[in-house]
Amino acid sequence: MKKIEAIIRPSRLQAVQSGLKEAGIPCLTVVPVKGTGLQNSYAERYRGVEQTMILQTRVMIICIVSDENLDICIDVILDNASSGEVGDGKIFIYDVQDAIRIRTRTRGGEAIR
């Protein structure tokens, strides 16, 4: 099993979510995040005062998938989250040792189906 963390633009979330559902990967967690990468800072006016904003608003999608679904999940995220511009985001992949469904105590791959 693998854990996929993808940090993407909030405007791309609906497309990624729909793509994952169509690919048979409907389970995901979405967390609002702020951060900075290679993109430049931007200026914002608040109550007449201009402030330089360094942190960009993004969302982090977290999916736990079987090894067979790893490439499918990555391809769906890449296809739906990319605009070709700086700031599209990143994808991180981790190994997952085990998963347990609390209700039934099912372990392993069956717990994430």
RAVENMO-V938778 format. One record per pair of residues at least 4 apart in sequence whose C-alpha atoms are under 7 Angstrom apart, sorted by the first residue. I is the first residue (numbers start at 1). J is the second residue. D is the distance in Angstrom with one decimal. If there is no record, write none. Layout:
I:J:D  I:J:D
This chain:
1:64:6.9  1:65:5.7  1:66:4.5  1:67:5.2  1:95:6.3  1:96:5.3  2:64:5.7  2:65:5.5  2:66:6.3  2:67:6.4  2:93:6.6  2:94:5.6  2:95:4.7  2:96:5.2  3:63:5.8  3:64:4.5  3:65:6.5  3:93:5.7  3:94:5.0  3:95:6.2  3:96:6.2  4:62:5.6  4:63:5.2  4:64:6.3  4:91:6.9  4:92:5.7  4:93:4.7  4:94:6.5  5:60:6.5  5:61:5.6  5:62:4.6  5:63:6.7  5:91:5.7  5:92:5.1  5:93:6.5  6:60:5.4  6:61:5.1  6:62:6.6  6:90:5.7  6:91:4.3  6:92:6.3  7:58:6.5  7:59:5.6  7:60:4.3  7:61:6.4  7:89:5.1  7:90:5.3  7:91:6.4  8:12:6.9  8:58:5.7  8:59:5.6  8:60:6.4  8:81:6.4  8:88:5.8  8:89:4.7  8:90:6.9  9:13:7.0  9:58:5.0  9:59:6.3  9:88:6.2  9:89:7.0  10:58:5.5  10:59:5.6  12:16:6.3  12:80:6.8  12:81:5.4  13:17:6.0  14:18:6.1  15:19:6.1  15:80:5.7  16:20:6.1  16:76:6.8  16:77:5.7  16:80:5.2  16:81:6.4  17:21:6.2  18:22:6.2  19:23:6.2  19:76:5.9  20:24:6.4  20:25:5.0  20:26:5.9  20:73:6.7  20:76:6.3  21:25:5.2  21:26:4.4  27:63:6.7  28:61:6.6  28:62:5.6  28:63:4.9  29:61:5.6  29:62:5.0  29:63:6.6  30:59:6.6  30:60:5.6  30:61:4.7  30:62:6.4  31:59:5.6  31:60:5.1  31:61:6.6  32:58:6.2  32:59:4.5  32:60:6.3  33:57:6.1  33:58:5.3  33:59:5.4  33:60:6.5  34:55:5.6  34:56:5.3  34:57:4.6  34:58:5.7  35:55:4.7  35:56:5.3  35:57:6.8  36:54:6.6  36:55:5.1  36:56:5.9  38:86:6.9  38:87:6.9  39:86:5.9  39:87:5.7  41:52:6.7  41:53:5.6  41:54:4.6  42:52:5.8  42:53:5.4  42:54:6.7  43:50:6.4  43:51:5.6  43:52:4.4  43:53:5.8  44:50:5.6  44:51:5.3  44:52:6.3  44:53:6.8  45:49:5.4  45:50:4.4  45:51:6.1  46:50:6.4  65:69:5.9  65:70:6.1  66:70:6.4  66:109:6.6  69:73:6.1  70:74:6.3  71:75:6.0  72:76:6.2  73:77:6.3  74:78:6.1  75:79:6.0  76:80:6.1  77:81:5.6  78:82:5.8  81:88:6.8  82:88:5.8  83:88:6.6  98:107:6.9  98:108:5.4  99:107:5.6  99:108:5.1  99:111:6.0  100:105:5.9  100:106:5.6  100:107:4.5  100:108:6.5  100:111:5.6  101:105:5.1  101:106:5.2  101:107:6.5  101:111:5.0  106:110:6.5  106:111:5.3  107:111:5.3  109:113:6.8
